[in-house]
Structures are given as structure tokens and as C-alpha cells.
Amino acid sequence: MKTKSHFTKEIFWNAWVQSFVKLNPRTQIRNPVMFTVWVGSILTTVFWIASLFGVSDSNAGSGFIFWVAVWLWFTVLLSNFSEALAEGRGKAQAAELRKTRNEVKAYRLKTPDWNAVQESVGSSALRKDDVFLVEAGSFIPADGEILAGVASVDESAVTGESAPVIREAGGDRSSVNGGTRVLSDRLIVRVSSDPGQGFLDRMIALVEGTSRKKTPNEIALTILLAALTLILLIVTATLLPFSQYTVTQSGAGKAVSIASLVALFVCLAPTTIGALLSTIGIAGMNRLSGVNVLATSGRAVEAAGDVDVLLLDKTGTITLGNRMASEFIVAPSVEPTELALGGYLASWADETPEGRSILSLAKRQFQIPSPSFEGKNHKAIPFTARTRMSGLDWNGKSYRKGATASVQVWIEAQGGQFPEQVKTQAEASARKGSTPLVICENARVLGIVVLKDIVKDGIQERFAALRQMGIKTLMITGDNPLTAATIAAEAGVDDYLAEAKPEDKLALIRKYQSEGHLVAMTGDGTNDAPALAQADVAVAMNSGTQAAKEAGNMVDLDSNPTKLTEVVLVGKQMLITRGSLTTFSIANDVAKYFAILPALFLVTYPGLAALNVMHLATPESAILSAVIFNALIIPALIPLALKGVVYKAQSAIQLLRKNLVLYGLGGLLLPFVGIKLIDILLTGKVF
């Protein structure tokens, strides 16, 4: 699913339009911090209008009140803009997806068989559990499970990937999405959802942001910010009578203006993080969709950032997915080239990845040429569950490869003798977690070819990085414990679960959760559904079954099991971004005290001029400079909120130290520089 840039012209202008739409009080009240700024903007606007008619707000002139009001409205609008900009990316993605959701013709079947009576209907007429036929060149009208057939399907409309995929009845690749197109063959599909409730419909709603709910941490931070804002509001409100009482008692000076107090409150309230909080949450979900992972809730994204246990399937995640030939081991009195040629011929008709890898190994190590069958009888012998062998009869000879016991029966049936040394070598390979296949020519054993799981390049480094983050990795496999231990050691995972059954996965997740851990896992089959439903972060493969996708709280559109590590990184990036900007916002507010408090009370206490450490020109310019800086810092931080703070695997102490130095100290110093520069621009005075 292709995503647009953060700042396309269309998204930018739509965000500005939405900034004004979001001035609706029902929208503003959802963000308590910015709601108080919105109220303050209205108050200062009223005070400015009143000042035009001679109703004075203490010592404040109408020009000063006007500019305070203008910049408070800018603060609200820029907060709305940051949220609308993040939402705009989701709306742009949703618009692209809507293009794929068209009314198409469907052939509904009375019964789920190829010769059933067909009824031509529109896709919107299909209901859950209806059965339809779709043929090559046609679009799939609705989400469903394949009941019969196998076909090549173009899913680029949903995933953005141009390479077609194979979908077939049974197994873990039997799910299809409405809006995708069948390229070859035909399928009989049972509809899995009613109109408007399909996978594509859910995607559109989610990326558009309409279903986004605040995460627990986001809710907690919102409550904290609201409480802090309320305290500052009470404190600020008491300053006016305090100032008026002081002036009355001393008979000197002037009381502070209400407009100045509103400006004080807005500058000292946590408006920066309050304005960007929703943006950070929406951007986190957008970043996931940018790597083709659809999160069904912001809670799942946040949980990904706190995950400390990862369960990963071995096949296709840690290993390449198919066992590959790694070496030839010759039998006594056999030349290596004889074994390689025998393995090549025995695998010539084997179209499996394992068979192709034997051909490749023979060519690579011994330059075995492709045989010529012209004028010579040859017959391919396919693998069967009964013989557990495959091979080729050619030129009067029979070449076979297969399991040790099966080949031994074959050899002895022809009057040959199976070498004990070959049996010993095969057992040694099996103990290491490999799969030995014995190769023979007629009644003569040539040796064995060793197949092994190939660990993906770079997977060790990924696991090392996860370990540095404090995340434990566990490999889940149906292999025997010996094979599992070998692959686990080679891949660098922390632990493994061998001979795993669905109930074993579920029990393992519950065990870790009972110990206080947050667990993530991937899955694609119906047998993974219980464990996916139990996991805190559950990434279901888009190629998997409907049951798996419904059980998960994320769907990987690329069906790449290793994506789980990227999901964790995106989650951690969202959390670190929120923490960094919160630190910056609070430090920012502390710095603004030194700019606005001395200026605010200078009219009441002239002696406070000594605290004007920035040497700001006038009380009015100091207050206005702080308000302007407070507004401008929001758009300055929008790119960081959308892109996210760069996350690197570090300990919690290192992250905290970096956060405090970069965003704490930076947030403390930047207002001094920014407010001073704005004051110079407003007044033309340096000192």
C-alpha cells in the first residue's frame, strides 16, 4: 500500500481547511489543554473588541490585546493543523484504496462445485456464506475463503506489490481479498463478511483515522496534562486579585491585565505536547501502514513498543522456508563426481525447492552438465508417501534418492547391501538437525546429500539488536528438539519451543503474560488463531486464513513474518517520540517563566526588572514574544512528530540520559534564544 509524502500540496491545503473546521467546540473539548487555549483566544478577542469601544482592560492597549488574540488563535489553528496533517495521510491512503472498491460482476453458485448453477449478480448483492465462482482475468468481488481451486492472484491493489501470489483451497493460503484480481485458473470462494464489513472496508476506516482510539498511555498523559493545566489555570486566576490587592495597598504601580494573564497561562500550560499528542498517535499508525502493516488499534502499536518477548516461527521467519542442499558425503569406494551425478539425475524431475537446490549444488561444486535424453528412454519417478523416494530411470539405470530406511529397503530388494558407514553418516547428520537423503544407482549406494535449514542473512544481527533492547526471542517449530536446538543456536535466538502444537503456543504465551511480560507473535494459519488472540501484539499474515486475520490486532499486507521486528521498532519509536516531545514541552515551559513572569508583574513590582535576564525591550514585547514563540514551536515540531524520533537499541538509562540532554536541555535553552530574537524583530532593540 503506497503512502504519500507528509507534505504534498493537496494534503497541506486540506490540513489548513480542517484546521478551521476543527475549531468546533465539540472537537476542541476532546483535547483539554488546547480547549483552554481556545477559550483564552475567545476571551482576548472579546477584550479587544471591548477596548475598541473604550472599555479598557487595566493598562493593556487595544493593539497589544489584538496581537495577543491573533497569536493565541494561531496557536489553536497550528495545533489543529498538526493533527489534520497526520490525518491527511490516512485520508490520502483511504482514497487510493477506495479506487479498488468498485461494483464488479459476481457469479453466485447454488452449491460449491464447478458444475453448479450460476447466477450473475453485483458484488454488493453478495452476503456472508454465499458461494461464488471467479475465473482468470476477473476481479474477486468480496473477501472470502477458497473452497476449491488454485490460482495466481494479483494483490497489488491492496499490498502495493506487483508480484502475483498463489492462493489455493486448504492450508494457510486460502484467504482472498475483494478488489484483487485472478490472473490464472479459477476459484470457488465462500464469502466471509457482509457488504461494508470486508477487509478493504476496515482498512479504509482505519487508515482514515475514524476508528482510532487513544491508547492507555495516551489517555494517562492526557489526564496528567489536563490536571497540570487545571492547576495552572487556578494559579493564574488568583494572580489578578493578588495584583489588584497589592496595587490598592501600596498605592503604586498597576494591576496586570487579563489579556496578559491569558498569555501567561497559554505560555506556561503544556500546549506544545498538548497540540502534538494526537499527531504522534496518528503518525505511529501511519508509519506502520508505511511498511504495509495495518494496525487495528493504536493500543496495538503502543503495546508493540513495550513488548519484551517475541515468538517467531522458524520456517519462513528465521530460515528461508525450504531446506537446501549443503553438501555431498560419499559412500566407500565412490568418487565425489559419481555421487554428484547420481544426485543430479535423481533430482532432475524434482520440481521442489529442495530438488532444485540439489541440482544447483551439483553444478556449482562439480560442474555437472545437463543430460541429453535424445534417443534414450527416460522416465521420471515422482515422490510418493508410500515409497518415500523419487528419481529417474534413464539409459538402463535407476537413480533414486530418499529417506535412509526407504532406500535401504530398495537396495536390499535388488540384492544389494546397504553400507553401515553411510547409515552412520546419515544418523550423524540427522543429530545435527539436518535431513540426509541417500542417493543410489540401481543396487549401489553412492552416498548422501545433506539438506539443512538456511538461516536468513542478517537475522543474527536483528536478534542481537532486539536483545540490546531487552527483548527475549523465542523460536517456535514443529521440528524435533535436536533440530530446533541447532537452528536456534545458529540463528542466535534466546530460547525455542520444539514439536510445538497450537495448545503449546497458547500455554507459552499465557506463561509469559502471567509473569508480567508483553508478548508478540506472528501467525498465518487457523491453528495460530488461539495464540494470536492471546498475544498482546498479534501480527497476522495477509496470505493467511480469515481466522488468523480476525484473531490478530495487526495484518501484514506483505505476509513477511520478519516484519514483526519492524513493528516493534515502530512501536518503540512512537513511545520515544512521545516521551521526547513531552520532555521538550515541559522544559520549554520552565524557560518561558523567565521571559514572561518578570515582564508581567513589572507594572506591579518595578523591582522585578532585575529578573529580566533576557533584556527584553518592554513588558508588552516580552509577553507577545513569548506568545509568538509558543505558537511557532508547534509547526516547527510537526515534522518530528510525524517522522518520529530516531530510535536506536540502547539501555533504558542511556535512552533517559540522551532524552534529558537533547530534549530537556534543548527545550530549556531554545526559548531563551527564540524569544529574544522575536523581541528584537518586534522592537528593533538588542538591549
Rosetta blueprint (number, residue, H / E / L):
1 M L
2 K L
3 T L
4 K L
5 S L
6 H L
7 F L
8 T L
9 K H
10 E H
11 I H
12 F H
13 W H
14 N H
15 A H
16 W H
17 V H
18 Q H
19 S H
20 F H
21 V H
22 K L
23 L L
24 N L
25 P H
26 R H
27 T H
28 Q H
29 I L
30 R L
31 N L
32 P H
33 V H
34 M H
35 F H
36 T H
37 V H
38 W H
39 V H
40 G H
41 S H
42 I H
43 L H
44 T H
45 T H
46 V H
47 F H
48 W H
49 I H
50 A H
51 S H
52 L H
53 F L
54 G L
55 V L
56 S L
57 D E
58 S L
59 N L
60 A E
61 G L
62 S H
63 G H
64 F H
65 I H
66 F H
67 W H
68 V H
69 A H
70 V H
71 W H
72 L H
73 W H
74 F H
75 T H
76 V H
77 L H
78 L H
79 S H
80 N H
81 F H
82 S H
83 E H
84 A H
85 L H
86 A H
87 E H
88 G H
89 R H
90 G H
91 K H
92 A H
93 Q H
94 A H
95 A H
96 E H
97 L H
98 R H
99 K L
100 T L
101 R L
102 N L
103 E L
104 V L
105 K E
106 A E
107 Y E
108 R E
109 L E
110 K L
111 T L
112 P L
113 D L
114 W L
115 N L
116 A L
117 V L
118 Q E
119 E E
120 S E
121 V E
122 G E
123 S H
124 S H
125 A H
126 L L
127 R L
128 K L
129 D L
130 D L
131 V E
132 F E
133 L E
134 V E
135 E E
136 A L
137 G L
138 S L
139 F E
140 I L
141 P L
142 A L
143 D L
144 G E
145 E E
146 I E
147 L E
148 A E
149 G L
150 V E
151 A E
152 S E
153 V E
154 D E
155 E L
156 S H
157 A H
158 V H
159 T H
160 G L
161 E L
162 S L
163 A L
164 P L
165 V E
166 I E
167 R E
168 E E
169 A L
170 G L
171 G L
172 D L
173 R L
174 S L
175 S E
176 V E
177 N L
178 G L
179 G L
180 T L
181 R E
182 V E
183 L L
184 S L
185 D L
186 R E
187 L E
188 I E
189 V E
190 R E
191 V E
192 S L
193 S L
194 D L
195 P L
196 G L
197 Q L
198 G L
199 F H
200 L H
201 D H
202 R H
203 M H
204 I H
205 A H
206 L H
207 V H
208 E L
209 G L
210 T L
211 S L
212 R L
213 K L
214 K L
215 T L
216 P H
217 N H
218 E H
219 I H
220 A H
221 L H
222 T H
223 I H
224 L H
225 L H
226 A H
227 A H
228 L H
229 T H
230 L H
231 I H
232 L H
233 L H
234 I H
235 V H
236 T H
237 A H
238 T H
239 L H
240 L H
241 P H
242 F H
243 S H
244 Q H
245 Y H
246 T H
247 V H
248 T H
249 Q H
250 S H
251 G L
252 A L
253 G L
254 K L
255 A L
256 V L
257 S L
258 I H
259 A H
260 S H
261 L H
262 V H
263 A H
264 L H
265 F H
266 V H
267 C H
268 L H
269 A L
270 P L
271 T H
272 T H
273 I H
274 G H
275 A H
276 L H
277 L H
278 S H
279 T H
280 I H
281 G H
282 I H
283 A H
284 G H
285 M H
286 N H
287 R H
288 L H
289 S H
290 G H
291 V L
292 N L
293 V E
294 L E
295 A E
296 T L
297 S L
298 G H
299 R H
300 A H
301 V H
302 E H
303 A H
304 A H
305 G H
306 D H
307 V L
308 D L
309 V E
310 L E
311 L E
312 L E
313 D E
314 K H
315 T H
316 G H
317 T H
318 I H
319 T E
320 L L
321 G L
322 N L
323 R L
324 M E
325 A E
326 S E
327 E E
328 F E
329 I E
330 V E
331 A L
332 P L
333 S L
334 V L
335 E L
336 P H
337 T H
338 E H
339 L H
340 A H
341 L H
342 G H
343 G H
344 Y H
345 L H
346 A H
347 S L
348 W L
349 A L
350 D L
351 E L
352 T L
353 P H
354 E H
355 G H
356 R H
357 S H
358 I H
359 L H
360 S H
361 L H
362 A H
363 K H
364 R H
365 Q H
366 F H
367 Q L
368 I L
369 P L
370 S L
371 P L
372 S L
373 F L
374 E L
375 G L
376 K L
377 N L
378 H E
379 K E
380 A E
381 I E
382 P L
383 F L
384 T L
385 A L
386 R L
387 T L
388 R L
389 M E
390 S E
391 G E
392 L E
393 D E
394 W E
395 N L
396 G L
397 K E
398 S E
399 Y E
400 R E
401 K E
402 G E
403 A L
404 T H
405 A H
406 S H
407 V H
408 Q H
409 V H
410 W H
411 I H
412 E H
413 A H
414 Q L
415 G L
416 G L
417 Q L
418 F L
419 P L
420 E H
421 Q H
422 V H
423 K H
424 T H
425 Q H
426 A H
427 E H
428 A H
429 S H
430 A H
431 R H
432 K L
433 G L
434 S L
435 T E
436 P E
437 L E
438 V E
439 I E
440 C E
441 E E
442 N L
443 A L
444 R E
445 V E
446 L E
447 G E
448 I E
449 V E
450 V E
451 L E
452 K E
453 D L
454 I L
455 V E
456 K L
457 D L
458 G L
459 I H
460 Q H
461 E H
462 R H
463 F H
464 A H
465 A H
466 L H
467 R H
468 Q H
469 M L
470 G L
471 I L
472 K E
473 T E
474 L E
475 M E
476 I E
477 T L
478 G L
479 D L
480 N L
481 P H
482 L H
483 T H
484 A H
485 A H
486 T H
487 I H
488 A H
489 A H
490 E H
491 A H
492 G L
493 V L
494 D L
495 D E
496 Y E
497 L E
498 A L
499 E L
500 A L
501 K L
502 P H
503 E H
504 D H
505 K H
506 L H
507 A H
508 L H
509 I H
510 R H
511 K H
512 Y H
513 Q H
514 S H
515 E L
516 G L
517 H L
518 L L
519 V E
520 A E
521 M E
522 T E
523 G E
524 D L
525 G L
526 T H
527 N H
528 D H
529 A H
530 P H
531 A H
532 L H
533 A H
534 Q H
535 A L
536 D L
537 V E
538 A E
539 V E
540 A E
541 M E
542 N L
543 S L
544 G L
545 T L
546 Q H
547 A H
548 A H
549 K H
550 E H
551 A H
552 G L
553 N L
554 M E
555 V E
556 D E
557 L L
558 D L
559 S L
560 N L
561 P L
562 T L
563 K H
564 L H
565 T H
566 E H
567 V H
568 V H
569 L H
570 V H
571 G H
572 K H
573 Q H
574 M H
575 L H
576 I H
577 T H
578 R H
579 G H
580 S H
581 L H
582 T H
583 T H
584 F H
585 S H
586 I H
587 A H
588 N H
589 D H
590 V H
591 A H
592 K H
593 Y H
594 F H
595 A H
596 I H
597 L H
598 P H
599 A H
600 L H
601 F H
602 L L
603 V L
604 T L
605 Y L
606 P H
607 G H
608 L H
609 A H
610 A H
611 L H
612 N L
613 V L
614 M L
615 H L
616 L L
617 A L
618 T L
619 P H
620 E H
621 S H
622 A H
623 I H
624 L H
625 S H
626 A H
627 V H
628 I H
629 F H
630 N H
631 A H
632 L H
633 I H
634 I H
635 P H
636 A H
637 L H
638 I H
639 P H
640 L H
641 A H
642 L H
643 K H
644 G L
645 V L
646 V L
647 Y L
648 K L
649 A L
650 Q L
651 S L
652 A H
653 I H
654 Q H
655 L H
656 L H
657 R H
658 K H
659 N H
660 L H
661 V H
662 L H
663 Y H
664 G H
665 L H
666 G H
667 G H
668 L H
669 L H
670 L H
671 P H
672 F H
673 V H
674 G H
675 I H
676 K H
677 L H
678 I H
679 D H
680 I H
681 L H
682 L H
683 T H
684 G L
685 K L
686 V L
687 F L
